C-alpha cells in the first residue's frame, strides 16, 4: 500500500485540469493498485454503501433503485446531502478518485417528490419533435444534478416491435428512424458536443449536464412475443439495421455510457456477448466510454439466477463490461474478480481497458474538479419553465384517433362554457396512474404521488365560471340518466407497471374501463381519453359509441396539456409511434408486409381543422 495522500501536489498529471484527458488517465492508471482498479469497476447500491465501504473497497460508483411502494417521499436536497457524504469518503482514499452516482431518470427525475415528470418515451415518440426531446433532456439534467447525481441510466433507445412487451412505454417507436431522431435527448442531457468531436468519445458540457447512458444494447425491443429479457431471433444485418442504428446516433453525440440488455440475441445473453459488446460496439463503432451492466446483470446470467457466479463474472468482464451494477453483494463480486485476475482468466489488459473507460467518463464529466453537488440548482426542481416544457410535450403527444360521428358537426374542441359536464374514469383524477411506471417507485402506484395536475384539475381550471363539473369515477345509472350533461370526458387506461410485470399477452384497458366508456357513451356524448403505455385492445362497440377518442399515453405530471388540446387552445398534432392492432393475433405487425391491416396505421393522427 502506498503512503496515504500520495500525489497531493499539482505535479500529479491526473490532478491537473490543464492536462489532456488521455494523459490524466494514463498517469492515474499507473499509480493504481489492482484493488483500486477493481474497486472502480464496482457499482453498489446506496443501502450497502457507507464511508467505510467506499474507503475500504475503493468503490467507483454508487446507485439507487427506482423505489419500492410504501416509501416515503424522497426530496432532492436530502439525496444531494447523502451523495456528498459518499463523495467525501471517496476523496479521502489514497488517490482521491471521486465516485460517480447513477440513477434511473427515465421521464424526468422520476423518483423524487416535486420534480417535473415528462411523458414516457412512447408519448414523446408521438410528438416527432426532436428539439422538444433535447429540451426535455436539458431540463431533466438540471433536476438530476440538483439531487446530487451525476449519471442517468437513460435514454432507452429500444425499437419496440411488439406492444406486448412490458417496456413498450420506454420505447419512442416501432420505427427505427423515429427512435434515431429522438436520441437528440442525449444532447439535452449531456450538452451538445462541438463540431468535429470524435464519435464514440464521451462528452459532457458542464456542471448543469449529466452523463447519459444509451440502453439496452441491443435488440431489447425485438424479442419473440415481446417477452421482457427474452430472445431476439434475427440476422446480424436485421439487428444492425433495425436495433443498432439508434446507438450510432447516440455515439455521434458523445454518449458517455452504454448498458447491455438482459435479453438474448439468437440464444446468446447480451451481458456475455463479446462479439456485440467488444468487436462491434467498441472496436467497429468506436465506443470509448463505459459499458455498465444492468441491475444484477451478472446474477441474471446464471441459470438459475445467481448460480455459477464466478463463471458469469469472467464471461461478462471478458465480453467487455467495464463496470458492474452489483448492486448488493459487492464483497463476493470483488473477491471473484480479484481471483479471476490473479489466475489470469481475466487478463490485466482487460482490467486496464475497463478502468481507462471509467476514468474517461469521470474526467470528461469534470468530477475531479467539481465532485460535490451544487445546491443552487435546487430552484430548478419542478420549476415553472420545466413544467411548461412538460405541458407542451403532453399537448404534442396526444393522438386523435376519432373525432366525431358526424363530420358536419365536429365534437371537438369541447365547449368550455357548457352548462354541465361529466368527468369519469379511473384515470381522470389519479396522478400516479397518469405518470405510469417508473414514477416515485419502480412499478408506479395510484394516488397523489407528487405535485402535478390531473385531467380533472385541468378541466376545472379551463371551463367557464358557470360550468358545473361533475366527477364520478364510476358513474351510477342514476347519474347517467340525468338529462342535462352537455358531454362527458372519460379517462381510462392501464394500471402502472414496469419491466417484466408489464408483459401482457393481451394489452387492454384495465379496471373494466372499456365498459365504463361504453355505459357513459350510450347516454352522453363522450370523448374517451386513453392513458396507456402502448396500443391496447379496443372493443368495436366502445369505438362505435364514443364521439371522440384520444391516445394520451402516460403524460406525467402536467395534465393541463390534455385540456389545452381537447378544449381547442391548440390542435392535435401527434402521430402514432406504433401500429394500433385490431387483435393480438396480428402481433407483431410489420407495416411493410402485404398482410398489414391495423386498426390505425403507424403515423396515423387526426386533427380538428376543418378540411
C-alpha positions in Angstrom: 0.0 0.0 0.0 1.4 3.4 -0.9 1.5 6.2 1.6 -1.8 7.9 2.3 -2.3 11.2 0.4 0.1 10.2 -2.5 0.3 12.7 -5.2 -1.3 15.7 -3.4 0.9 18.2 -5.2 -0.1 19.6 -8.6 2.8 17.8 -10.2 0.3 14.9 -10.4 -0.7 15.0 -14.0 -4.1 13.4 -13.2 -5.0 16.2 -10.8 -4.2 19.0 -13.3 -7.2 20.1 -15.2 -5.0 21.8 -17.8 -3.6 18.4 -18.9 -5.4 16.4 -21.6 -7.8 13.7 -20.5 -5.8 10.8 -22.0 -2.6 12.0 -20.2 -4.5 12.2 -17.0 -6.0 8.7 -17.4 -2.6 7.1 -18.0 -0.9 9.0 -15.2 -3.6 7.9 -12.7 -3.8 4.3 -14.1 -0.1 3.6 -13.5 -0.5 4.8 -9.9 -3.4 2.4 -9.1 -3.1 -1.0 -7.4 -5.2 -4.0 -8.6 -7.5 -3.5 -5.6 -8.1 0.2 -6.6 -8.8 -0.8 -10.2 -11.3 -3.5 -9.3 -13.0 -1.0 -6.9 -13.5 1.4 -9.8 -15.3 -1.4 -11.7 -17.7 -1.9 -8.8 -21.1 -0.1 -8.6 -23.0 -0.7 -5.3 -26.4 0.2 -4.0 -26.7 3.2 -1.7 -28.2 0.9 1.0 -25.0 -1.1 1.4 -22.8 2.0 0.9 -21.0 3.8 3.7 -17.9 5.9 4.2 -16.1 2.8 5.4 -17.2 0.6 2.5 -16.2 3.3 -0.1 -12.8 3.7 1.6 -12.0 0.0 2.2 -13.0 -1.2 -1.2 -12.2 1.9 -3.3 -15.7 1.8 -4.7 -16.1 3.6 -8.1 -19.8 4.2 -8.3 -23.0 4.2 -6.2 -26.5 3.9 -7.5 -30.1 3.6 -6.2 -33.1 1.6 -7.2 -36.2 3.2 -8.6 -38.0 2.8 -5.2 -40.5 0.4 -3.6 -44.1 1.0 -2.8 -44.7 2.4 0.6 -41.6 4.5 0.5 -41.9 8.0 1.9 -41.4 11.0 -0.4 -37.8 11.4 -1.4 -36.5 15.0 -1.6 -33.8 16.2 -3.9 -31.9 18.1 -1.2 -31.7 15.0 1.0 -30.2 13.0 -1.8 -27.6 15.7 -2.5 -26.6 15.5 1.1 -26.3 11.7 1.1 -24.3 11.7 -2.2 -22.0 14.4 -0.9 -21.3 12.2 2.1 -20.3 9.3 -0.1 -18.1 11.6 -2.2 -16.4 12.9 0.9 -15.3 9.4 1.7 -14.1 8.7 -1.8 -12.0 11.8 -1.7 -10.3 10.6 1.5 -8.9 7.5 -0.3 -5.3 7.4 -1.3 -5.8 8.6 -4.8 -8.9 10.6 -4.1 -10.8 9.3 -7.2 -14.4 10.6 -7.0 -17.4 8.3 -7.2 -19.9 8.8 -9.9 -23.5 8.4 -8.7 -26.2 7.0 -11.1 -29.9 6.6 -11.1 -32.9 5.9 -13.4 -34.3 9.3 -14.6 -36.3 7.9 -17.5 -39.0 10.6 -17.8 -37.7 13.4 -15.6 -36.0 12.8 -12.2 -38.9 10.5 -11.6 -38.1 9.1 -8.1 -38.2 12.4 -6.3 -41.1 14.4 -4.9 -41.9 17.7 -6.6 -39.8 17.1 -9.8 -41.2 17.5 -13.3 -42.4 14.2 -14.7 -42.5 14.2 -18.5 -44.5 11.9 -20.7 -43.0 8.4 -21.1 -41.0 7.8 -24.3 -43.9 6.3 -26.2 -45.7 9.7 -25.9 -42.6 11.6 -26.9 -42.3 9.4 -30.0 -45.8 10.5 -30.9 -44.6 14.2 -31.0 -41.9 13.5 -33.6 -40.4 16.7 -32.1 -36.6 16.2 -31.8 -35.9 19.7 -30.4 -38.5 19.1 -27.7 -36.7 15.8 -26.8 -33.4 17.8 -26.4 -35.1 20.4 -24.2 -36.6 17.7 -22.0 -33.1 16.3 -21.7 -31.7 19.7 -20.6 -34.5 20.1 -18.0 -34.0 16.6 -16.7 -30.3 17.1 -16.3 -30.8 20.2 -14.2 -33.2 18.4 -11.9 -31.0 15.4 -11.6 -27.9 17.5 -10.8 -30.0 19.3 -8.1 -30.4 15.9 -6.4 -26.6 15.4 -6.4 -26.5 12.6 -9.0 -24.1 12.8 -12.0 -25.3 10.0 -14.3 -28.7 8.9 -15.6 -29.5 5.4 -17.0 -31.3 6.9 -20.0 -32.3 7.1 -22.7 -33.8 3.8 -23.6 -33.4 3.6 -27.4 -35.2 0.3 -27.9 -37.1 -0.1 -31.1 -40.3 -1.8 -29.8 -41.7 -4.3 -32.4 -44.4 -5.8 -30.1 -46.7 -3.9 -27.7 -47.0 -7.0 -25.5 -43.5 -6.0 -24.2 -43.7 -4.5 -20.7 -41.2 -1.8 -21.7 -43.1 -0.6 -24.7 -43.7 2.6 -22.8 -40.0 3.2 -22.7 -39.6 3.0 -26.5 -40.1 6.0 -28.7 -41.4 4.0 -31.6 -41.5 0.8 -33.6 -40.0 2.9 -36.4 -36.1 2.9 -36.3 -36.0 6.4 -37.9 -38.2 7.9 -35.2 -36.1 6.4 -32.5 -32.9 7.6 -34.2 -34.2 11.1 -34.3 -35.4 11.2 -30.7 -31.9 10.4 -29.5 -31.5 14.2 -29.6 -32.3 13.8 -25.8 -28.7 12.8 -25.4 -27.5 16.3 -26.4 -30.0 17.7 -23.9 -28.8 15.5 -21.1 -25.0 15.9 -21.8 -24.9 19.1 -23.8 -24.1 19.3 -27.5 -20.5 18.3 -28.4 -18.6 20.8 -30.6 -18.2 20.4 -34.3 -15.6 17.7 -35.0 -16.0 15.9 -31.7 -14.9 12.3 -32.4 -17.9 9.9 -32.5 -17.8 7.4 -29.7 -15.7 9.6 -27.4 -17.5 10.7 -24.1 -18.7 14.3 -23.9 -20.1 16.4 -21.1 -20.7 20.2 -21.5 -20.5 21.2 -17.8 -21.9 21.1 -14.3 -25.6 21.6 -15.4 -25.4 18.4 -17.5 -25.4 14.7 -16.7 -23.7 11.6 -18.1 -26.2 9.8 -20.3 -26.4 6.0 -20.9 -27.9 4.6 -24.0 -29.7 1.3 -23.3 -30.3 -1.7 -23.7 -27.7 -2.8 -26.2 -29.1 -4.4 -28.4 -32.4 -5.7 -29.7 -34.3 -5.5 -26.4 -37.4 -4.3 -28.3 -37.3 -7.2 -30.8 -37.8 -10.3 -28.5 -40.2 -13.0 -29.6 -43.8 -12.3 -28.4 -42.4 -9.1 -26.7 -41.2 -11.1 -23.8 -39.1 -8.9 -21.5 -35.5 -10.2 -21.2 -36.4 -12.7 -23.9 -34.7 -13.7 -27.2 -34.4 -11.6 -30.3 -34.1 -14.0 -33.2 -32.7 -12.0 -36.1 -29.8 -12.0 -38.6 -26.9 -9.7 -37.8 -28.0 -7.5 -40.8 -31.5 -7.0 -39.3 -30.1 -6.5 -35.8 -27.8 -3.7 -37.2 -30.4 -2.1 -39.4 -33.4 -2.1 -37.0 -32.0 -2.1 -33.5 -28.4 -0.8 -33.6 -29.0 2.3 -35.7 -30.1 4.5 -32.8 -26.8 3.7 -31.0 -24.8 5.2 -33.9 -26.8 8.5 -33.3 -26.0 8.4 -29.6 -22.3 7.7 -30.2 -22.2 10.7 -32.6 -23.4 12.9 -29.7 -20.7 11.6 -27.4 -22.9 9.4 -25.2 -20.6 8.5 -22.2 -22.1 5.1 -21.3 -24.0 2.2 -22.8 -25.9 -0.5 -20.9 -26.2 -4.0 -22.3 -29.6 -5.7 -22.4 -30.7 -8.6 -20.1 -32.1 -10.1 -23.3 -30.5 -12.6 -25.7 -29.7 -12.5 -29.4 -30.2 -15.8 -31.1 -29.9 -17.5 -27.7 -26.8 -15.7 -26.6 -27.1 -13.5 -23.5 -26.1 -9.9 -24.3 -24.2 -9.5 -21.0 -21.7 -12.1 -22.1 -21.7 -11.5 -25.9 -18.1 -10.4 -26.7 -18.9 -10.2 -30.4 -21.5 -7.5 -29.9 -20.1 -5.7 -26.9 -16.4 -5.6 -27.9 -15.9 -6.4 -31.5 -18.9 -4.4 -32.7 -19.7 -1.6 -30.2 -16.1 -0.9 -29.0 -13.9 -1.9 -32.0 -16.1 -1.4 -35.1 -18.3 1.5 -33.8 -15.5 3.1 -31.8 -17.2 3.5 -28.5 -14.7 4.8 -26.0 -17.0 5.3 -23.0 -18.1 2.9 -20.2 -20.1 -0.2 -20.7 -22.1 -0.7 -17.4 -24.1 -3.8 -16.6 -27.8 -3.7 -15.9 -29.0 -4.2 -12.3 -27.8 -7.6 -11.1 -26.8 -8.3 -14.7 -24.2 -10.8 -13.6 -26.6 -12.7 -11.4 -29.1 -12.9 -14.2 -26.6 -14.6 -16.5 -26.7 -17.7 -14.3 -29.5 -20.2 -14.6 -30.9 -20.5 -12.1 -30.3 -16.8 -11.2 -27.1 -16.3 -9.2 -25.6 -19.7 -9.9 -22.1 -20.1 -11.4 -21.4 -16.6 -10.3 -17.6 -16.8 -10.9 -18.1 -18.0 -14.5 -20.6 -15.3 -15.1 -18.2 -12.6 -13.8 -15.5 -14.0 -16.1 -17.8 -14.1 -19.1 -19.2 -10.6 -18.6 -15.9 -8.8 -18.0 -14.1 -10.7 -20.8 -17.1 -9.9 -23.1 -16.4 -6.2 -22.5 -18.4 -5.0 -19.5 -16.4 -2.3 -17.7 -18.5 -1.5 -14.6 -20.8 -4.0 -12.9 -24.0 -2.8 -11.2 -23.6 -5.4 -8.5 -25.6 -3.9 -6.6 -25.6 -5.5 -3.1 -23.1 -8.4 -2.8 -20.1 -6.3 -3.6 -17.7 -8.4 -1.4 -18.5 -11.5 -3.4 -18.1 -9.7 -6.7 -14.7 -8.1 -5.7 -13.4 -11.4 -4.4 -14.3 -13.3 -7.5 -13.0 -10.7 -9.9 -9.7 -10.4 -7.9 -9.3 -14.2 -8.0 -10.0 -14.3 -11.8 -7.3 -11.6 -12.3 -4.8 -13.5 -10.2 -5.5 -16.7 -12.1 -5.1 -15.0 -15.4 -8.6 -16.0 -16.5 -9.2 -12.2 -16.9 -6.1 -10.6 -18.3 -4.8 -7.4 -16.7 -5.1 -5.7 -20.1 -8.9 -6.1 -19.9 -9.0 -4.6 -16.4 -6.8 -1.7 -17.5 -9.1 -1.1 -20.5 -12.2 -1.1 -18.2 -10.7 1.3 -15.8 -9.5 3.6 -18.5 -13.0 3.8 -19.8 -14.5 4.5 -16.3 -11.8 7.2 -15.7 -12.5 8.7 -19.1 -16.2 9.1 -18.2 -15.2 10.7 -14.8 -12.6 13.1 -16.3 -14.9 14.2 -19.1 -17.7 14.7 -16.6 -15.5 17.1 -14.6 -15.8 15.1 -11.4 -12.2 15.6 -10.4 -12.7 19.4 -10.5 -16.3 19.5 -9.2 -17.0 16.4 -7.1 -19.8 17.8 -5.0 -23.4 18.8 -5.6 -24.4 22.4 -6.5 -27.3 23.3 -4.1 -28.1 26.4 -6.2 -29.7 24.1 -8.7 -32.5 23.1 -6.3 -34.5 26.1 -7.5 -34.9 24.3 -10.9 -36.7 21.2 -9.3 -40.3 21.2 -10.7 -39.9 24.9 -11.7 -42.5 26.7 -13.9 -40.3 26.6 -17.0 -39.8 22.8 -16.8 -43.5 22.2 -16.2 -44.2 24.3 -19.3 -41.9 22.1 -21.4 -43.7 19.0 -20.0 -47.1 20.6 -20.7 -46.0 21.3 -24.3 -44.9 17.7 -24.6 -48.3 16.4 -23.4 -50.1 18.6 -26.0 -47.9 17.4 -28.8 -48.0 13.7 -27.7 -51.8 13.4 -27.9 -53.0 11.4 -30.9 -56.6 11.9 -32.1 -58.0 8.5 -33.2 -61.6 9.5 -33.8 -63.1 13.0 -34.0 -66.8 12.7 -34.2 -69.6 10.5 -35.6 -70.9 13.4 -37.8 -68.2 15.1 -39.9 -70.6 18.0 -40.4 -70.8 18.6 -36.6 -67.4 18.3 -35.1 -67.5 17.1 -31.5 -64.0 18.6 -30.7 -62.9 21.0 -29.5 -65.2 20.8 -26.4 -67.3 23.8 -25.4 -65.7 25.3 -22.3 -69.0 27.2 -21.5 -71.2 24.1 -21.4 -73.7 24.1 -18.6 -72.8 20.8 -17.0 -70.1 18.2 -17.8 -69.3 14.8 -16.5 -65.7 13.7 -15.9 -65.4 10.0 -15.2 -63.0 7.0 -15.3 -60.2 5.6 -13.2 -57.5 7.8 -14.7 -59.4 11.2 -14.6 -58.1 12.2 -11.1 -55.2 9.9 -10.4 -51.7 11.4 -10.8 -50.0 8.1 -10.2 -51.9 6.4 -13.0 -51.3 9.4 -15.2 -47.5 9.1 -14.7 -47.3 5.2 -15.1 -44.4 3.0 -14.0 -41.0 4.5 -13.0 -42.8 7.2 -11.1 -41.9 7.7 -7.4 -41.4 3.9 -7.3 -40.2 1.3 -9.8 -43.7 -0.1 -10.6 -45.5 3.1 -10.1 -48.6 3.5 -7.9 -52.0 5.1 -7.6 -52.7 8.4 -5.9 -51.2 11.8 -5.4 -47.6 10.6 -5.7 -46.1 14.1 -6.3 -47.0 17.7 -7.3 -49.0 17.8 -10.5 -52.3 18.4 -12.3 -54.7 15.6 -13.2 -57.1 15.8 -16.1 -59.9 16.6 -13.7 -57.9 19.5 -12.2 -57.2 20.7 -15.7 -60.8 20.6 -16.8 -62.0 22.5 -13.7 -59.3 25.2 -14.4 -60.2 25.7 -18.1 -64.0 25.7 -18.2 -66.1 28.8 -17.7 -67.1 30.0 -14.2 -70.8 29.0 -14.9 -69.9 25.4 -15.9 -70.7 22.7 -13.4 -68.1 19.8 -13.5 -69.4 16.6 -12.0 -66.8 14.0 -11.2 -67.7 10.3 -10.7 -65.0 7.7 -11.1 -67.7 5.1 -12.0 -71.0 6.9 -12.6 -74.1 5.2 -11.4 -77.2 4.5 -13.5 -78.8 7.4 -11.7 -76.1 9.9 -12.7 -76.1 8.7 -16.3 -79.9 9.1 -16.6 -79.7 12.8 -15.7 -80.5 14.6 -18.9 -78.5 17.8 -18.6 -74.9 16.8 -19.3 -73.6 18.5 -22.4 -70.8 15.9 -22.8 -68.6 13.5 -20.8 -64.8 13.2 -20.6 -64.0 9.6 -19.6 -60.3 8.9 -18.8 -59.3 5.2 -18.6 -56.2 3.1 -19.1 -53.7 0.7 -17.7 -52.6 0.3 -14.1 -48.9 1.3 -13.8 -46.2 -1.3 -14.3 -42.5 -1.6 -15.3 -40.4 -4.2 -17.0 -41.5 -7.9 -16.8 -44.6 -7.1 -14.7 -45.9 -5.2 -17.7 -45.6 -8.1 -20.2 -49.1 -8.8 -21.3 -50.3 -11.3 -24.0 -53.4 -9.2 -24.4 -52.8 -5.5 -23.7 -56.1 -4.0 -22.7 -57.8 -1.2 -20.8 -57.8 -2.1 -17.1 -60.5 -1.9 -14.3 -63.3 -2.5 -16.8 -62.6 0.9 -18.3 -64.0 0.0 -21.7 -67.3 -0.9 -20.1 -67.4 2.4 -18.2 -66.7 4.2 -21.5 -69.5 2.2 -23.2 -72.0 2.8 -20.5 -71.4 6.6 -20.4 -71.2 7.0 -24.2 -74.6 5.3 -24.5 -76.3 8.1 -22.6 -74.0 11.2 -23.0 -71.8 12.4 -26.0 -68.4 11.2 -24.9 -64.7 11.8 -25.5 -62.7 8.9 -24.3 -59.1 9.6 -23.3 -56.7 6.5 -23.1 -53.8 6.6 -20.7 -51.7 3.5 -21.7 -48.0 2.7 -22.3 -48.9 1.1 -25.7 -51.7 0.3 -28.1 -54.4 -1.8 -26.4 -57.3 -3.9 -27.5 -60.2 -1.5 -28.4 -63.7 -3.1 -28.4 -65.6 -2.3 -31.6 -68.7 -1.4 -29.5 -66.8 1.1 -27.4 -65.2 2.6 -30.6 -68.6 2.9 -32.2 -70.3 4.6 -29.2 -67.8 7.3 -28.4 -67.8 10.6 -30.3 -64.1 11.1 -30.0 -61.1 9.0 -28.9 -57.7 10.3 -27.8 -54.5 8.3 -27.1 -52.8 10.3 -24.3 -50.1 7.6 -23.5 -48.7 8.3 -20.0 -48.5 12.1 -19.8 -46.8 12.7 -16.5 -47.5 15.5 -14.0 -48.9 18.1 -16.4 -52.5 17.2 -17.1 -53.2 20.7 -18.3 -51.7 19.7 -21.6 -54.6 17.4 -22.2 -57.2 20.2 -21.6 -55.2 22.6 -23.7 -55.9 20.5 -26.8 -59.3 18.9 -26.0 -60.7 22.4 -25.4 -59.1 23.9 -28.6 -56.3 26.2 -27.4 -54.1 24.0 -29.6 -54.9 21.5 -32.2 -53.9 17.8 -32.2 -50.5 17.2 -33.9 -49.5 13.8 -32.5 -48.9 10.8 -34.8 -49.0 7.1 -33.7 -45.5 5.9 -32.8 -46.7 2.3 -33.0 -49.2 0.5 -35.3 -52.5 0.0 -33.4 -53.5 -3.6 -33.8 -57.1 -4.9 -34.2 -56.4 -8.2 -32.4 -53.3 -9.6 -30.7 -53.3 -12.4 -33.3 -51.9 -9.8 -35.7 -48.8 -9.2 -33.5 -46.0 -8.4 -34.2 -47.1 -6.1 -37.0 -45.0 -5.1 -39.9 -46.0 -2.0 -42.0 -44.1 -3.4 -44.9 -46.0 -6.6 -45.1 -48.8 -7.2 -47.6 -50.9 -8.6 -44.7 -50.6 -5.3 -42.7 -54.2 -4.5 -41.6 -54.1 -2.3 -38.5 -57.0 -0.6 -36.7 -54.9 2.6 -37.1 -51.6 2.6 -39.0 -48.2 3.8 -37.8 -48.1 7.6 -38.2 -51.9 7.9 -38.0 -53.3 11.0 -36.3 -56.3 13.3 -37.0 -56.7 17.0 -36.2 -59.7 19.3 -35.6 -59.1 21.6 -38.5 -61.9 21.6 -41.0 -60.6 20.0 -44.1 
